[in-house]
Structure formats: C-alpha cells, structure tokens
Amino acid sequence: MRPAVTFADRPPATADLVVIGGGIIGCATAFYAARAGLSVVVLERRAALGTLTTPASTGAFRLQFDNAEEIELVREGVELFDAFEERTGLGGWDIGLNHGGYLFCSLTDATLERSRRLVERQRQWGLTDVELLSGDEARSRWPWLSPDVRGARYRAGDGWLDVKRLTAGFAAAASAASGIPDATPGGGATFVTRAGVHAIRVESDRVTGIESSRGSVSSPAVVVAAGPFTAGVAALAGVHVEIRPTRRHKLVLPDLPLVPDNAPMTIEEETAAHWRPAMRGALALFTDPETPAGEPHDPVPIEHDWAFGLLDPGSDHALARVAPFWREAWNGGAPTVHWFLQAGQYEYTPDRRPYLGSIGPDGLHLNGGYSGHGIMAGTGGSRRVVDLLTGAAGAADNPLRPDRPIQAREHDIL
Ligand SMILES: Cc1cc2nc3c(=O)[nH]c(=O)nc-3n(C[C@H](O)[C@H](O)[C@H](O)COP(=O)(O)OP(=O)(O)OC[C@H]3O[C@@H](n4cnc5c(N)ncnc54)[C@H](O)[C@@H]3O)c2cc1C
C-alpha cells in the first residue's frame, strides 16, 4: 500500500518533540526524530507541507563547495538521496534523482584562476573528482558552449531532484516510522497544517511547549525549522538569531526544444547566472549580490523584469554569454511563451552557513539559516540536529552550533 502522511486536525496534547515549520527542513527533522524513537508533531502555518521556500528552489545539489563543513553535510545528504527507498523504507518512492553534473564556466582568466585554487582546496578536503577542463575540452563534451568559455570545472556526481517528492517522502516515512530500517521503536510523526505557532512556552529557562492556532502541545523540545521566518519564531522564546531573508527568483521555461535535455547545471563563474534542463525546457536563475535583505514574506512578491536580465542577450548576466543557443531562443521569441516565475527567500546567516543545534532555554533547537542550500544540506543538517537533541552527538563536535563565533569569509557565488 502507498505510504501516507499522518495528518491531524489538532495536535496531540503532548509530544517528545515539536517541529515548527513543514518545509523540507521540518519534514527531514521529523524523519530523523521519528527514526530515533521520538513522538513528533510538525506544525505548519500554511494549508500544505512544502509550499513556501522549498518549491521555489531548483532542487539542485553539489559537493563543489567552498568549505569542508558544508561538503560533509551535502555528502551525507547525497548518500541518502542515492538510497532513498532503502533508507526510508519507502519502496518505489521516486525522488526524481538525476546526477546531471554541475559545470562552472569561466569567461575570464581571473575566475579561471579562482576556480583552479578552489579545486585545489577541495582536493585537500577529500573531494577528488572535480575535473578542471580547458575551454576546448569543455566544448568537446558540450558543443553548445560559447567559444568565449576559457575553462570550466565539472563534477559528474552533482545534480538535482524533485523537492516536492523528497519533502513528501520524508513526511511519509516519518509518519510510518516503524517501516524505517534500524528505527528505534516507538517513534512516529503527526503533521498539522494551518497551525501557526504564536507562542513558545518557557518556564525556569526550559522549553515546556508551544501554542498554535490549532491548539497547544506540551513538549520538552522544540525545533525551529521556519525557513525565512526562523528569527521571528526563535524570538517567541526570547532568543535573538540573525537571519537575513533575501529574495531570489526562479524562471521556469517549459517546452523549449533548444535546451539540450542532457545538459548539466551550467553556471557562469563571473555572474553566477545558471540554468539546468527541466520540463523539456529549463529552470534559470541569477542570485544578484546587490539584492537587499529584508523582512520575511509569505507569499514572496515577484518582479517580472528580473527575468529579462537572464534572457535578453544584451544583459550583463545573460545566459547567452556561456551558451549562445539562448540568443536564438530570445530572438525567436520562444522563452516568453510559456514562462512563469517563482520567488522565495534565501535565509542568509552572517557567515552563510546554517545554525544547527541548541540555543537559549533548554530544549530549544534551531535547524535553519541554510543560506540557499537547504535542499542539499538539510538532510545532513537535520540528522545532526536530531543527534544533538537526543544526545547521540555531543555539542563539542558541532562546528555549526548557533552560538559559534561568526567569522567573516569569502563566500560561495551561488
Ligand atoms: C530561488 C531559490 C532557489 C533555490 N535553489 C536551491 C537549490 O537548488 N538547492 C538547495 O539546496 N537549496 C536551494 N534553495 C534554498 C532552499 O529552497 C531552502 O534552503 C529550503 O527550502 C529551506 O527549507 P525550509 O524548510 O527551512 O523553509 P521553508 O520551505 O520556507 O519552510 C518553512 C516553513 O515554516 C512555516 N512557518 C513559518 N513560521 C511558522 C509558524 N510561526 N508556525 C508554523 N509554521 C511556520 C512556513 O509556512 C514554511 O512552510 C533555493 C531557494 C530559492 C529561493
């Protein structure tokens, strides 16, 4: 029988753990907590799970990162994606996994040199399968690349998946926790939607539960997994967390035969404009570094003008700079025929790495601040948060604890 998510109209009166937020991070947390034998209730303010930031994402994952900690988190996630059915107990559950590769293309010597240095560091961190290619080597594999591409770095094991299936899979597996291989008996999750949490109860510096629009729950532990709303939710327990929600768009371009359906995720190193094949067309993005941070939004407003910056070949971050077929697509008028835009917010922390673990009153835990990498890093991050709260891992081994000293660092372009 097809596994189902356990929904309830009202939360149970008590639970071992309350998770606030039902995006990918809340559902992954529920999976690991249920596997560890905890009774879990997930409270989601919206009418359905996985409908705010999570579906706005590109669903992509890469080990090509600029620091060892995030490589480790993503590596753990990809190992689980590769064996999703076995590790969750959900036989036949397809998460749309595609190891289509990530290709970073340099148009200048400066970014080529930056790439070379990054690959050297990645090798020191044990990531040895990133290829450095000359422009001609890259064009021999992907003939549609521009003659202006001077070199590239490529990792075939990177790729993308279907985020809705991943989120629903974690929720279904958490609901039927007894089917998870190696699960500690007694665990399981209940999901309550249209349940906005407006209070976290704290007594004698200990969390004792929450209050929501669907009822209250007594619990000794709360995980805040509220995406761009994480700071506001943590403030309900009197805790200050720095998260800078920053709008990011995604352009969906279905049915564009000019897009090679076997192309990798293709990124321009200079601008970070990128695209990948999807829906017999492409998804295209550009993370403009000038976009100011702001308040969290639900829904996130969309600005159509943003899309022209990617598609108009005259733009300084046009997709056509790396892959000239985008010029033809524009000149033929094709991209604008069926396009649509989605927007979400990156949940930037000051060092662009997530907050994982306890902070403030006993029993309060953060699982957020993934800074645009929650699909790829959230699986490893959620396993870690659950291990910390059950005592299976010690706080001393956690470089991503929320109260770490924040070091300024040169950050990733995506
Ligand atoms: C355009 C774009 C592209 C991206 N591409 C990628 C990518 O390719 N790969 C990748 O790894 N990451 C990507 N990301 C980042 C990724 O989408 C996020 O890191 C991830 O979805 C965060 O998941 P979440 O569950 O924390 O947040 P959300 O999906 O936002 O879920 C949080 C939930 O908490 C709920 N909530 C908030 N407050 C309350 C409350 N008081 N009570 C109850 N519920 C509450 C919200 O309604 C929401 O459903 C992208 C993001 C964007 C915007």
PDBQT file of the ligand as one rigid body, heavy atoms in Angstrom, charges set to zero:
ROOT
HETATM    1  C1  LIG A 501      15.014  30.602  -5.956  1.00  0.00    +0.000 C 
HETATM    2  C2  LIG A 501      15.617  29.626  -4.988  1.00  0.00    +0.000 A 
HETATM    3  C3  LIG A 501      16.390  28.572  -5.470  1.00  0.00    +0.000 A 
HETATM    4  C4  LIG A 501      16.951  27.651  -4.574  1.00  0.00    +0.000 A 
HETATM    5  N1  LIG A 501      17.646  26.589  -5.077  1.00  0.00    +0.000 NA
HETATM    6  C5  LIG A 501      18.188  25.683  -4.213  1.00  0.00    +0.000 A 
HETATM    7  C6  LIG A 501      18.879  24.560  -4.707  1.00  0.00    +0.000 A 
HETATM    8  O1  LIG A 501      18.973  24.338  -5.908  1.00  0.00    +0.000 OA
HETATM    9  N2  LIG A 501      19.431  23.703  -3.795  1.00  0.00    +0.000 N 
HETATM   10  C7  LIG A 501      19.327  23.897  -2.445  1.00  0.00    +0.000 A 
HETATM   11  O2  LIG A 501      19.876  23.126  -1.672  1.00  0.00    +0.000 OA
HETATM   12  N3  LIG A 501      18.626  24.947  -1.942  1.00  0.00    +0.000 NA
HETATM   13  C8  LIG A 501      18.054  25.829  -2.800  1.00  0.00    +0.000 A 
HETATM   14  N4  LIG A 501      17.352  26.884  -2.307  1.00  0.00    +0.000 N 
HETATM   15  C9  LIG A 501      17.230  27.040  -0.852  1.00  0.00    +0.000 C 
HETATM   16  C10 LIG A 501      16.164  26.111  -0.297  1.00  0.00    +0.000 C 
HETATM   17  O3  LIG A 501      14.973  26.248  -1.042  1.00  0.00    +0.000 OA
HETATM   18  C11 LIG A 501      15.903  26.458   1.171  1.00  0.00    +0.000 C 
HETATM   19  O4  LIG A 501      17.140  26.465   1.891  1.00  0.00    +0.000 OA
HETATM   20  C12 LIG A 501      14.969  25.440   1.807  1.00  0.00    +0.000 C 
HETATM   21  O5  LIG A 501      13.790  25.276   1.041  1.00  0.00    +0.000 OA
HETATM   22  C13 LIG A 501      14.610  25.874   3.212  1.00  0.00    +0.000 C 
HETATM   23  O6  LIG A 501      13.666  24.954   3.679  1.00  0.00    +0.000 OA
HETATM   24  P1  LIG A 501      12.850  25.279   4.999  1.00  0.00    +0.000 P 
HETATM   25  O7  LIG A 501      12.039  24.077   5.279  1.00  0.00    +0.000 OA
HETATM   26  O8  LIG A 501      13.793  25.776   6.040  1.00  0.00    +0.000 OA
HETATM   27  O9  LIG A 501      11.980  26.548   4.599  1.00  0.00    +0.000 OA
HETATM   28  P2  LIG A 501      10.505  26.652   4.018  1.00  0.00    +0.000 P 
HETATM   29  O10 LIG A 501      10.316  25.779   2.843  1.00  0.00    +0.000 OA
HETATM   30  O11 LIG A 501      10.243  28.108   3.862  1.00  0.00    +0.000 OA
HETATM   31  O12 LIG A 501       9.631  26.066   5.180  1.00  0.00    +0.000 OA
HETATM   32  C14 LIG A 501       9.460  26.763   6.405  1.00  0.00    +0.000 C 
HETATM   33  C15 LIG A 501       8.010  26.583   6.798  1.00  0.00    +0.000 C 
HETATM   34  O13 LIG A 501       7.803  27.151   8.089  1.00  0.00    +0.000 OA
HETATM   35  C16 LIG A 501       6.479  27.627   8.128  1.00  0.00    +0.000 C 
HETATM   36  N5  LIG A 501       6.343  28.566   9.238  1.00  0.00    +0.000 N 
HETATM   37  C17 LIG A 501       6.928  29.773   9.375  1.00  0.00    +0.000 A 
HETATM   38  N6  LIG A 501       6.549  30.350  10.536  1.00  0.00    +0.000 NA
HETATM   39  C18 LIG A 501       5.708  29.462  11.140  1.00  0.00    +0.000 A 
HETATM   40  C19 LIG A 501       4.973  29.478  12.371  1.00  0.00    +0.000 A 
HETATM   41  N7  LIG A 501       5.033  30.534  13.223  1.00  0.00    +0.000 N 
HETATM   42  N8  LIG A 501       4.188  28.407  12.660  1.00  0.00    +0.000 NA
HETATM   43  C20 LIG A 501       4.117  27.344  11.824  1.00  0.00    +0.000 A 
HETATM   44  N9  LIG A 501       4.782  27.292  10.646  1.00  0.00    +0.000 NA
HETATM   45  C21 LIG A 501       5.564  28.336  10.319  1.00  0.00    +0.000 A 
HETATM   46  C22 LIG A 501       6.305  28.274   6.756  1.00  0.00    +0.000 C 
HETATM   47  O14 LIG A 501       4.948  28.420   6.410  1.00  0.00    +0.000 OA
HETATM   48  C23 LIG A 501       7.055  27.299   5.848  1.00  0.00    +0.000 C 
HETATM   49  O15 LIG A 501       6.212  26.357   5.226  1.00  0.00    +0.000 OA
HETATM   50  C24 LIG A 501      16.760  27.809  -3.180  1.00  0.00    +0.000 A 
HETATM   51  C25 LIG A 501      15.977  28.859  -2.696  1.00  0.00    +0.000 A 
HETATM   52  C26 LIG A 501      15.401  29.754  -3.591  1.00  0.00    +0.000 A 
HETATM   53  C27 LIG A 501      14.554  30.866  -3.055  1.00  0.00    +0.000 C 
ENDROOT
TORSDOF 0
